[in-house]
């Protein structure tokens, strides 16, 4: 399992940033940023959020190392709508099964 520092490095490299450039964007020194990537510095939540925002990833992506893009709100709404439709379809099929059992006298 990769560390948070490794995940930060992966995100930085994906953006094509050097450690110095990343440090500059975060308004910290290059050695301070290097310590973050190597795990020598414990991160607080606000610094983690700042890094996520700067690197255009979610905090979850930095913590987990999962670099897939987060599901958009629009996608979530669409998926919920599809789920509701499927649940309604399942309920209709259940009713048909119950009706068939009643017709067969079971």
Number of C-alpha atoms within 10 A of each C-alpha: 6 9 15 21 23 18 19 25 22 16 21 20 14 11 12 11 15 13 19 15 15 23 18 13 14 17 10 12 14 17 12 13 24 18 13 20 20 14 14 12 13 12 13 8 10 9 13 20 17 14 22 19 13 13 20 13 19 18 17 14 18 24 17 14 19 13 15 8 10 12 8 9 9 9 11 11 11 11 12 12 12 12 12 11 12 12 12 12 12 12 12 12 12 12 12 12 12 13 12 12 11 10 9 8 7 7
